[in-house]
Amino acid sequence: MSDATVEAVGKLSEAFEVVEDARGSLYRFHRMSGRADFALGDAVRMLRDAGHPELADRIDRELLGRNVLPGMWTFQVVEGYDDTYYSVFQRLVTEAREQLTGGERHTYEARLKSERHTQDDDGGGERE
């Protein structure tokens, strides 16, 4: 295949790798927000036990279990990203690879490896 095709598919793969990283950050956001909400629940209980029921009630009412976006908890944000953006990106990258590289992933990197004469058998990454 042409160098231009290899480079174009390589750039498409690079873009998708960034999306994969963004998706991972979104899942971290989901987990961290959940952990924070459970810790907040513990804090509300502790405030009540410490004799501060008014403050505990206010936090419980205004913040505990609150939507992070209008009408949405973090799992819904993640699902929306997956369904609306990620899955379409993934599908189109896969289709482009199938059409242009016979389904081979990392064609650009494989060509670099070949050009740089990296040995596979010793695992040391030494050049021939």
Backbone as CSV, one residue per row, in Angstrom:
resi,resn,N_x,N_y,N_z,CA_x,CA_y,CA_z,C_x,C_y,C_z
1,MET,0.848,-1.188,0.000,0.000,0.000,0.000,0.885,1.239,0.000
2,SER,0.325,2.344,-0.422,1.128,3.559,-0.569,1.502,4.143,0.782
3,ASP,2.597,4.908,0.768,3.021,5.596,1.987,1.939,6.560,2.482
4,ALA,1.263,7.202,1.545,0.212,8.159,1.926,-0.930,7.448,2.651
5,THR,-1.299,6.263,2.182,-2.363,5.497,2.843,-1.915,5.052,4.228
6,VAL,-0.695,4.548,4.320,-0.167,4.111,5.614,-0.162,5.277,6.603
7,GLU,0.288,6.431,6.163,0.325,7.600,7.037,-1.074,8.057,7.434
8,ALA,-2.010,8.023,6.499,-3.381,8.445,6.801,-4.033,7.511,7.810
9,VAL,-3.876,6.209,7.605,-4.444,5.245,8.546,-3.729,5.347,9.891
10,GLY,-2.429,5.619,9.859,-1.681,5.832,11.100,-2.207,7.028,11.879
11,LYS,-2.527,8.094,11.178,-3.075,9.288,11.837,-4.459,9.010,12.403
12,LEU,-5.255,8.230,11.673,-6.570,7.833,12.162,-6.434,7.002,13.443
13,SER,-5.485,6.080,13.444,-5.234,5.270,14.641,-4.758,6.136,15.799
14,GLU,-3.903,7.100,15.498,-3.421,8.012,16.537,-4.584,8.780,17.167
15,ALA,-5.482,9.244,16.331,-6.651,9.966,16.842,-7.496,9.059,17.733
16,PHE,-7.671,7.811,17.308,-8.471,6.883,18.108,-7.787,6.553,19.431
17,GLU,-6.469,6.474,19.437,-5.749,6.242,20.693,-6.002,7.380,21.681
18,VAL,-6.092,8.598,21.187,-6.409,9.744,22.055,-7.825,9.602,22.602
19,VAL,-8.747,9.160,21.765,-10.123,8.936,22.205,-10.169,7.832,23.261
20,GLU,-9.381,6.781,23.072,-9.298,5.712,24.080,-8.806,6.271,25.417
21,ASP,-7.812,7.137,25.362,-7.293,7.753,26.582,-8.357,8.642,27.230
22,ALA,-9.058,9.415,26.418,-10.137,10.264,26.937,-11.223,9.414,27.584
23,ARG,-11.544,8.301,26.968,-12.550,7.388,27.522,-12.099,6.848,28.878
24,GLY,-10.825,6.503,28.977,-10.287,6.049,30.258,-10.403,7.127,31.323
25,SER,-10.134,8.360,30.939,-10.277,9.472,31.889,-11.727,9.641,32.316
26,LEU,-12.635,9.427,31.394,-14.056,9.520,31.716,-14.465,8.435,32.707
27,TYR,-13.946,7.228,32.515,-14.233,6.158,33.471,-13.594,6.449,34.831
28,ARG,-12.409,7.055,34.842,-11.799,7.464,36.117,-12.668,8.519,36.804
29,PHE,-13.166,9.471,36.037,-14.074,10.489,36.559,-15.304,9.832,37.185
30,HIS,-15.850,8.836,36.514,-17.015,8.101,37.007,-16.705,7.434,38.348
31,ARG,-15.592,6.721,38.413,-15.234,6.020,39.655,-14.920,7.003,40.781
32,MET,-14.184,8.059,40.467,-13.811,9.033,41.497,-15.033,9.771,42.035
33,SER,-15.944,10.124,41.158,-17.164,10.803,41.601,-17.988,9.890,42.499
34,GLY,-18.070,8.620,42.153,-18.792,7.660,42.989,-18.151,7.503,44.358
35,ARG,-16.812,7.398,44.368,-16.109,7.292,45.656,-16.343,8.527,46.509
36,ALA,-16.309,9.686,45.881,-16.536,10.934,46.610,-17.937,10.967,47.202
37,ASP,-18.928,10.503,46.446,-20.299,10.513,46.935,-20.468,9.568,48.127
38,PHE,-19.838,8.398,48.084,-19.919,7.485,49.229,-19.204,8.060,50.452
39,ALA,-18.056,8.715,50.238,-17.356,9.372,51.353,-18.202,10.513,51.908
40,LEU,-18.887,11.221,51.024,-19.783,12.289,51.461,-20.902,11.731,52.332
41,GLY,-21.426,10.575,51.952,-22.442,9.919,52.774,-21.912,9.599,54.168
42,ASP,-20.664,9.143,54.237,-20.037,8.886,55.543,-19.904,10.180,56.336
43,ALA,-19.519,11.262,55.656,-19.366,12.549,56.325,-20.706,13.044,56.868
44,VAL,-21.768,12.854,56.116,-23.105,13.255,56.577,-23.470,12.498,57.848
45,ARG,-23.243,11.211,57.841,-23.524,10.398,59.027,-22.675,10.871,60.220
46,MET,-21.406,11.145,59.987,-20.508,11.578,61.056,-20.910,12.949,61.598
47,LEU,-21.342,13.840,60.706,-21.813,15.152,61.155,-23.043,14.999,62.055
48,ARG,-23.951,14.130,61.681,-25.132,13.879,62.515,-24.711,13.332,63.879
49,ASP,-23.819,12.334,63.855,-23.346,11.724,65.102,-22.611,12.729,65.986
50,ALA,-21.987,13.730,65.356,-21.235,14.738,66.100,-22.127,15.882,66.589
51,GLY,-23.428,15.783,66.324,-24.347,16.799,66.830,-24.611,17.958,65.885
52,HIS,-24.439,17.761,64.605,-24.662,18.822,63.618,-25.719,18.386,62.604
53,PRO,-26.934,18.104,63.059,-27.952,17.559,62.161,-28.404,18.532,61.073
54,GLU,-28.410,19.822,61.366,-28.873,20.783,60.357,-27.930,20.800,59.158
55,LEU,-26.625,20.847,59.444,-25.650,20.842,58.350,-25.688,19.511,57.609
56,ALA,-25.780,18.417,58.355,-25.861,17.091,57.738,-27.088,16.991,56.831
57,ASP,-28.211,17.488,57.285,-29.431,17.450,56.482,-29.295,18.283,55.215
58,ARG,-28.648,19.448,55.333,-28.487,20.309,54.162,-27.587,19.643,53.118
59,ILE,-26.469,19.078,53.559,-25.573,18.394,52.626,-26.277,17.197,52.000
60,ASP,-27.001,16.462,52.833,-27.746,15.303,52.344,-28.756,15.720,51.274
61,ARG,-29.454,16.787,51.525,-30.516,17.261,50.630,-29.960,17.898,49.351
62,GLU,-28.888,18.691,49.474,-28.413,19.478,48.346,-27.286,18.840,47.535
63,LEU,-26.565,17.880,48.122,-25.375,17.391,47.434,-25.288,15.871,47.286
64,LEU,-25.672,15.135,48.300,-25.523,13.682,48.260,-26.368,13.094,47.125
65,GLY,-25.727,12.331,46.247,-26.440,11.715,45.125,-26.851,12.688,44.043
66,ARG,-26.262,13.869,44.038,-26.635,14.910,43.084,-26.211,14.541,41.662
67,ASN,-26.995,14.950,40.690,-26.621,14.804,39.287,-25.356,15.619,39.014
68,VAL,-24.450,15.082,38.202,-23.244,15.833,37.853,-23.489,16.750,36.663
69,LEU,-24.458,16.403,35.855,-24.969,17.238,34.769,-26.484,17.177,34.871
70,PRO,-27.202,18.122,34.285,-28.655,18.090,34.407,-29.243,16.715,34.052
71,GLY,-29.872,16.077,35.028,-30.533,14.794,34.824,-29.619,13.593,34.699
72,MET,-28.330,13.763,34.953,-27.391,12.673,34.690,-26.450,12.404,35.855
73,TRP,-26.306,11.127,36.153,-25.229,10.660,37.007,-24.050,10.323,36.097
74,THR,-22.908,10.046,36.696,-21.707,9.826,35.885,-21.829,8.606,34.973
75,PHE,-22.528,7.553,35.408,-22.662,6.380,34.536,-23.394,6.747,33.257
76,GLN,-24.310,7.699,33.333,-25.045,8.124,32.152,-24.167,8.963,31.224
77,VAL,-23.253,9.729,31.799,-22.294,10.484,30.995,-21.417,9.506,30.218
78,VAL,-20.902,8.490,30.919,-20.059,7.480,30.280,-20.831,6.753,29.187
79,GLU,-22.042,6.319,29.491,-22.845,5.616,28.488,-23.146,6.511,27.281
80,GLY,-23.444,7.770,27.534,-23.705,8.694,26.431,-22.493,8.868,25.534
81,TYR,-21.322,8.992,26.136,-20.078,9.110,25.365,-19.854,7.852,24.540
82,ASP,-19.995,6.699,25.205,-19.791,5.428,24.503,-20.749,5.277,23.329
83,ASP,-22.030,5.550,23.558,-23.049,5.322,22.538,-23.031,6.369,21.426
84,THR,-22.744,7.618,21.779,-22.866,8.718,20.830,-21.592,8.973,20.038
85,TYR,-20.439,8.762,20.669,-19.176,9.162,20.035,-18.203,7.994,19.882
86,TYR,-17.865,7.353,20.998,-16.841,6.317,20.991,-17.170,5.176,20.030
87,SER,-18.372,4.644,20.109,-18.716,3.482,19.281,-18.679,3.821,17.790
88,VAL,-19.079,5.030,17.424,-19.039,5.445,16.020,-17.584,5.582,15.570
89,PHE,-16.756,6.193,16.405,-15.335,6.353,16.098,-14.696,4.976,15.903
90,GLN,-14.944,4.079,16.839,-14.375,2.732,16.786,-14.817,1.999,15.516
91,ARG,-16.085,2.091,15.191,-16.615,1.423,13.998,-15.954,1.952,12.728
92,LEU,-15.806,3.259,12.621,-15.219,3.836,11.415,-13.726,3.539,11.305
93,VAL,-13.019,3.505,12.422,-11.607,3.128,12.391,-11.473,1.685,11.921
94,THR,-12.315,0.809,12.449,-12.278,-0.597,12.050,-12.596,-0.739,10.565
95,GLU,-13.603,-0.039,10.087,-13.954,-0.101,8.667,-12.813,0.408,7.790
96,ALA,-12.183,1.493,8.204,-11.067,2.037,7.422,-9.908,1.038,7.384
97,ARG,-9.609,0.417,8.516,-8.530,-0.587,8.537,-8.864,-1.770,7.632
98,GLU,-10.094,-2.256,7.727,-10.486,-3.397,6.894,-10.380,-3.057,5.414
99,GLN,-10.823,-1.859,5.072,-10.840,-1.448,3.672,-9.443,-1.142,3.143
100,LEU,-8.599,-0.519,3.965,-7.326,-0.015,3.450,-6.108,-0.852,3.814
101,THR,-6.176,-1.593,4.917,-4.996,-2.354,5.355,-5.286,-3.840,5.519
102,GLY,-6.452,-4.288,5.062,-6.809,-5.687,5.241,-7.059,-6.038,6.700
103,GLY,-7.402,-5.037,7.505,-7.688,-5.264,8.922,-6.472,-5.149,9.825
104,GLU,-5.301,-4.967,9.233,-4.076,-4.855,10.041,-4.118,-3.585,10.890
105,ARG,-3.810,-3.749,12.163,-3.704,-2.600,13.064,-2.245,-2.163,13.121
106,HIS,-2.007,-0.929,13.427,-0.659,-0.381,13.610,0.228,-0.601,12.379
107,THR,-0.345,-0.409,11.208,0.406,-0.563,9.967,1.577,0.403,9.919
108,TYR,1.344,1.627,10.341,2.402,2.634,10.338,3.557,2.204,11.239
109,GLU,3.222,1.745,12.444,4.253,1.326,13.381,4.984,0.079,12.887
110,ALA,4.240,-0.841,12.260,4.865,-2.046,11.715,5.877,-1.682,10.631
111,ARG,5.531,-0.689,9.827,6.472,-0.241,8.792,7.703,0.401,9.432
112,LEU,7.499,1.184,10.480,8.646,1.770,11.181,9.548,0.680,11.765
113,LYS,8.944,-0.320,12.348,9.704,-1.424,12.929,10.557,-2.102,11.863
114,SER,9.956,-2.335,10.719,10.682,-2.964,9.623,11.831,-2.082,9.139
115,GLU,11.573,-0.790,9.019,12.599,0.139,8.555,13.739,0.284,9.555
116,ARG,13.438,0.145,10.822,14.454,0.319,11.863,15.141,-0.996,12.226
117,HIS,14.734,-2.072,11.593,15.376,-3.375,11.739,15.370,-3.888,13.172
118,THR,14.284,-3.685,13.881,14.189,-4.181,15.248,14.087,-5.696,15.227
119,GLN,14.880,-6.345,16.082,14.830,-7.795,16.177,13.713,-8.198,17.119
120,ASP,12.999,-9.270,16.783,11.906,-9.760,17.616,12.352,-10.840,18.590
121,ASP,13.419,-11.554,18.262,13.725,-12.771,19.026,14.388,-12.526,20.361
122,ASP,15.109,-11.450,20.559,15.815,-11.284,21.836,15.091,-10.397,22.834
123,GLY,14.079,-9.684,22.394,13.300,-8.845,23.306,14.050,-7.628,23.793
124,GLY,15.286,-7.453,23.366,16.097,-6.343,23.846,15.988,-5.092,23.033
125,GLY,15.338,-5.178,21.885,15.170,-3.983,21.057,16.451,-3.519,20.391
126,GLU,17.460,-4.385,20.329,18.714,-3.988,19.697,18.570,-4.019,18.191
127,ARG,19.309,-3.166,17.552,19.287,-3.104,16.094,20.257,-4.119,15.529
128,GLU,19.955,-4.596,14.338,20.850,-5.547,13.646,22.133,-4.885,13.233
